[in-house]
Amino acid sequence: ARFGLSALTRFLGAGFPPRWRQHLAYFWIPQPEQLTGLARTYVGDARFKANFDRLDPALAEFMLQAVQHYVSQLAPAP
């Protein structure tokens, strides 16, 4: 994969996953497990993966890793 740990660190540092979640909130308020499920769909559903692959063949997996990390940092719901 072309996206390594340093790229993931920069991506997370730029605040992308929170902005991605904020964008989703225009349509629906996802729970953390739903965010992870959506990111898994980016990898597991050929239609989503094809769209990501047009940008970079490693992007869907990269997004999954970024979202998993983001969700792991969220405070648990009370």
Solvent accessible surface area in square Angstrom, and as a share of the most:
residue,aa,sasa,rsa
1,A,124,0.96
2,R,192,0.70
3,F,64,0.27
4,G,41,0.39
5,L,141,0.70
6,S,73,0.47
7,A,17,0.13
8,L,22,0.11
9,T,83,0.48
10,R,161,0.59
11,F,45,0.19
12,L,39,0.19
13,G,70,0.67
14,A,63,0.49
15,G,22,0.21
16,F,56,0.23
17,P,2,0.01
18,P,62,0.39
19,R,132,0.48
20,W,23,0.08
21,R,59,0.22
22,Q,118,0.53
23,H,100,0.45
24,L,22,0.11
25,A,41,0.32
26,Y,163,0.62
27,F,153,0.64
28,W,101,0.36
29,I,121,0.61
30,P,1,0.01
31,Q,89,0.40
32,P,40,0.25
33,E,121,0.54
34,Q,77,0.34
35,L,0,0.00
36,T,15,0.09
37,G,30,0.28
38,L,38,0.19
39,A,0,0.00
40,R,134,0.49
41,T,45,0.26
42,Y,17,0.06
43,V,46,0.27
44,G,67,0.64
45,D,29,0.15
46,A,81,0.63
47,R,183,0.67
48,F,77,0.32
49,K,61,0.26
50,A,55,0.43
51,N,76,0.39
52,F,34,0.14
53,D,54,0.28
54,R,189,0.69
55,L,138,0.69
56,D,8,0.04
57,P,95,0.60
58,A,13,0.10
59,L,29,0.14
60,A,0,0.00
61,E,73,0.33
62,F,11,0.05
63,M,11,0.05
64,L,20,0.10
65,Q,79,0.35
66,A,1,0.00
67,V,1,0.01
68,Q,71,0.31
69,H,78,0.35
70,Y,31,0.12
71,V,31,0.18
72,S,77,0.50
73,Q,120,0.53
74,L,49,0.24
75,A,90,0.70
76,P,126,0.79
77,A,89,0.69
78,P,183,1.15
